[in-house]
Amino acid sequence: MENKFKIGQRLEAIDRKYPTYCCVAFVKDVRGDQILISFDGWGDGYDYWCSINTPEVLFIEFIITIT
């Protein structure tokens, strides 16, 4: 699968520490098929690496389309 994520791209992501939270975030770094997720206004301790195929991350456009 092609990695379509770009550094700075806005998205929504699940907070792994509190999995009931889906929060506004952005792509902080990209390495191959991995992306580093960073949450708006949260410290670096909440950042995490994940696969581009993870269900924990949704494009903002996807959220708008299904609501």
Backbone bond lengths (Angstrom), bond angles and torsions (degrees), N, CA, C in turn:
res aa  C-N    CA-C-N  psi(-1)  N-CA   C-N-CA  omega(-1)  CA-C   N-CA-C  phi
1 M - - - 1.463 - - 1.530 109.09 -
2 E 1.309 115.59 134.61 1.456 121.45 179.85 1.530 110.49 -73.07
3 N 1.321 116.28 136.88 1.462 121.31 177.90 1.523 108.76 -82.96
4 K 1.330 116.79 108.29 1.461 121.86 -179.17 1.525 112.25 -97.12
5 F 1.331 117.09 1.46 1.460 121.01 179.16 1.519 110.03 -76.50
6 K 1.325 116.24 142.62 1.465 123.06 179.54 1.531 108.91 -127.18
7 I 1.334 116.01 147.40 1.460 120.69 176.69 1.526 108.72 -57.47
8 G 1.326 115.31 133.24 1.465 121.48 -179.22 1.516 114.15 90.32
9 Q 1.319 117.32 -10.44 1.470 120.93 -178.64 1.524 110.52 -64.05
10 R 1.308 115.68 136.02 1.461 122.91 -179.96 1.527 109.14 -85.19
11 L 1.334 115.63 144.13 1.452 121.07 178.99 1.520 109.49 -160.96
12 E 1.300 116.20 -179.92 1.462 122.07 172.28 1.518 106.98 -117.48
13 A 1.337 115.26 140.01 1.456 119.61 -176.36 1.522 110.45 -141.79
14 I 1.310 114.46 152.17 1.462 121.50 176.07 1.520 108.51 -77.93
15 D 1.326 116.07 134.34 1.460 121.18 173.26 1.530 107.45 -80.24
16 R 1.321 117.22 116.84 1.464 120.30 -175.72 1.520 112.83 -66.54
17 K 1.324 116.92 -26.17 1.467 119.82 178.61 1.532 110.45 -74.45
18 Y 1.320 116.25 -35.20 1.471 122.90 178.50 1.525 107.51 -129.52
19 P 1.336 117.62 82.43 1.471 121.04 -170.73 1.525 115.98 -63.80
20 T 1.312 118.85 -7.22 1.462 119.43 175.11 1.527 111.38 -84.22
21 Y 1.334 117.50 -6.95 1.467 122.02 179.05 1.524 110.43 -93.84
22 C 1.310 116.51 125.25 1.463 122.83 170.01 1.522 104.90 -112.96
23 C 1.317 116.44 114.26 1.463 121.01 -168.19 1.526 112.32 -122.32
24 V 1.322 114.90 157.19 1.456 121.29 174.95 1.525 107.94 -68.35
25 A 1.324 115.36 132.73 1.457 121.06 -176.50 1.526 109.17 -147.71
26 F 1.336 115.16 -178.40 1.455 120.31 175.82 1.518 109.64 -148.26
27 V 1.319 114.80 162.00 1.457 121.46 178.01 1.529 107.50 -82.50
28 K 1.327 116.03 116.66 1.461 121.65 -178.06 1.532 111.89 -89.42
29 D 1.328 116.41 -30.98 1.458 120.78 -179.72 1.527 108.97 -156.75
30 V 1.313 116.49 156.29 1.469 123.19 178.26 1.520 107.89 -132.65
31 R 1.339 115.72 131.03 1.470 121.44 176.28 1.516 108.50 -140.44
32 G 1.316 115.63 102.35 1.466 120.27 -178.79 1.520 110.65 61.75
33 D 1.337 116.49 -120.73 1.466 120.11 179.73 1.533 111.83 -99.44
34 Q 1.335 116.44 21.16 1.462 122.07 177.89 1.524 109.76 -116.50
35 I 1.335 115.66 144.14 1.467 120.91 175.52 1.523 108.83 -128.05
36 L 1.323 115.23 146.12 1.460 121.44 175.91 1.515 107.99 -98.87
37 I 1.326 115.87 118.00 1.460 122.76 -178.78 1.520 109.16 -93.13
38 S 1.331 116.58 134.03 1.461 122.46 175.83 1.526 108.02 -129.98
39 F 1.315 116.13 135.23 1.462 121.50 -176.81 1.522 111.12 -93.60
40 D 1.324 116.27 138.23 1.465 121.79 179.68 1.527 110.83 -59.61
41 G 1.324 115.97 123.84 1.455 121.02 174.86 1.522 114.98 78.86
42 W 1.311 118.50 2.45 1.467 122.11 -179.40 1.521 108.66 -106.69
43 G 1.308 117.34 153.14 1.458 122.38 179.62 1.518 112.29 -69.04
44 D 1.334 115.02 165.77 1.465 121.54 -178.96 1.527 112.72 -61.72
45 G 1.317 118.02 -21.10 1.455 121.63 179.84 1.523 113.63 -63.13
46 Y 1.321 116.86 -17.26 1.470 121.35 178.56 1.523 112.68 -93.93
47 D 1.329 117.30 -10.61 1.468 120.97 179.29 1.520 109.55 -63.41
48 Y 1.322 116.18 149.54 1.463 119.12 173.66 1.520 111.75 -152.09
49 W 1.338 114.25 151.44 1.455 122.48 174.19 1.517 108.58 -88.19
50 C 1.319 116.17 142.16 1.460 120.35 175.76 1.525 109.81 -151.52
51 S 1.300 114.66 164.58 1.457 121.86 177.09 1.529 109.46 -72.53
52 I 1.308 116.07 152.13 1.470 119.33 176.26 1.521 111.72 -66.88
53 N 1.318 117.18 -14.02 1.467 121.94 -179.48 1.525 113.43 -94.61
54 T 1.306 118.34 3.47 1.457 121.07 -176.04 1.529 112.15 -65.65
55 P 1.325 117.54 143.04 1.464 119.99 173.94 1.531 112.07 -80.05
56 E 1.341 117.19 -1.88 1.468 121.50 -178.63 1.526 112.99 -77.87
57 V 1.326 117.63 -9.33 1.462 122.30 -174.94 1.522 109.68 -124.48
58 L 1.327 115.64 134.05 1.468 121.24 177.69 1.521 109.82 -131.29
59 F 1.333 115.70 137.94 1.454 119.83 173.03 1.526 108.52 -64.87
60 I 1.310 117.43 143.58 1.461 121.94 178.12 1.527 109.97 -55.78
61 E 1.320 118.16 -40.56 1.466 121.94 -179.69 1.526 111.49 -58.89
62 F 1.336 117.16 -34.44 1.462 121.55 178.63 1.522 110.04 -65.46
63 I 1.319 117.57 -43.03 1.468 121.89 -179.97 1.538 109.75 -62.07
64 I 1.320 117.03 -44.68 1.457 121.38 -179.08 1.515 110.69 -64.28
65 T 1.329 117.65 -38.58 1.462 122.10 -177.05 1.525 112.47 -66.09
66 I 1.342 117.41 -39.24 1.457 119.28 -175.46 1.522 114.36 -87.94
67 T 1.332 117.99 -7.02 1.477 119.78 179.79 1.495 111.99 -96.51
